[in-house]
C-alpha cells in the first residue's frame, strides 16, 4: 500500500500529459492542477495497488488528458515503490486508450 502524504503526479494519455499534486490519506486521493481536479481511492498491498480516479476538467480549452470529455474515470494498477509508484490503466469511456501515471511522494 502507498504511504499517506503529498505526491507529485504525472499523467500521460494519447491526448497529452499533465502534472499536479495530490494528497493520499487513508486510501483517499485528492488533487489537481490549474486545469483539472481529481479524486479517488487507492487500495492494495505491498505488491499491487489499484487507483480508481475521477478526473474533471475545470477550464475550457484543449482536451489535454481527457480529450473531448469534461469528466472521465480512470482505473490504474501498478506496484508501490519506496518513493515513486508507476501505474498504467485506461480511460473508462474509452478502454482502448492507455493511461500512465507516476506518483512520487514529496512530503508527509
C-alpha positions in Angstrom: 0.0 0.0 0.0 1.2 3.5 -0.7 2.1 5.7 2.3 -0.1 8.7 3.2 1.4 12.0 2.2 1.7 14.6 -0.5 2.5 13.4 -4.1 3.6 14.9 -7.3 1.5 13.2 -10.0 2.4 12.9 -13.7 -0.3 11.6 -16.1 0.2 10.6 -19.8 -2.5 9.8 -22.3 -2.9 9.8 -26.1 -4.4 13.3 -25.7 -1.4 14.7 -23.8 0.3 14.8 -20.5 0.0 16.8 -17.3 1.1 17.0 -13.7 -0.2 18.2 -10.4 -0.2 17.4 -6.7 -2.3 15.1 -4.7 -2.7 14.1 -1.1 -3.2 10.5 -0.1 -4.9 9.9 3.3 -6.4 6.7 4.5 -6.8 5.5 0.9 -8.4 8.7 -0.4 -6.7 10.5 -3.2 -7.4 14.2 -3.8 -5.6 16.7 -6.0 -5.3 18.7 -9.2 -3.5 21.4 -11.1 -4.6 24.6 -12.8 -6.9 22.8 -15.3 -8.0 19.6 -13.6 -9.2 18.3 -10.3 -9.2 14.6 -9.4 -10.4 12.5 -6.5 -10.5 8.8 -5.9 -9.4 5.8 -3.9 -6.2 3.9 -3.7 -6.2 0.3 -2.4 -3.8 -2.6 -2.4 -1.0 -4.2 -0.5 2.8 -4.3 -0.7 2.8 -5.9 -4.1 0.0 -4.3 -6.0 -2.0 -1.1 -5.9 -5.2 0.0 -7.7 -6.4 3.5 -8.0 -9.9 4.5 -9.2 -9.8 8.2 -10.1 -12.4 10.7 -11.3 -10.8 13.5 -13.3 -12.7 16.7 -14.1 -11.6 19.4 -16.4 -12.2 22.8 -14.6 -11.3 25.1 -17.5 -12.3 25.3 -21.1 -9.6 24.7 -23.7 -7.9 21.9 -25.5 -8.7 18.4 -24.4 -5.4 17.6 -22.7 -5.6 14.5 -20.6 -9.3 13.8 -21.0 -9.7 14.5 -24.7 -13.3 15.5 -25.6 -14.7 14.6 -22.1 -15.2 17.2 -19.4 -15.1 14.4 -16.8 -13.6 10.9 -17.0 -13.0 7.9 -14.8 -9.6 6.3 -14.8 -8.6 2.9 -13.4 -4.8 2.4 -12.8 -2.8 -0.5 -11.5 0.8 -0.8 -10.5 3.4 -1.7 -7.9 4.0 0.6 -4.9 7.6 1.9 -4.7 9.5 3.4 -1.9 9.5 6.9 -3.3 7.5 6.6 -6.5 4.8 4.3 -7.9 4.3 3.8 -11.6 0.8 2.8 -12.7 -0.9 2.0 -16.0 -4.6 1.7 -17.0 -7.3 3.1 -19.2 -10.0 5.7 -19.5 -13.4 4.1 -18.6 -15.1 5.9 -21.5 -12.5 4.5 -24.0 -10.8 1.4 -22.6 -8.6 1.1 -25.7 -6.8 4.4 -24.8 -4.0 3.7 -22.3 -3.1 6.0 -19.4 0.1 6.0 -17.5 0.8 7.8 -14.2 3.8 8.2 -11.8 3.1 9.2 -8.3 6.2 10.5 -6.4 6.0 11.1 -2.7 7.3 14.6 -1.8 6.2 15.1 1.8 4.3 13.7 4.8 
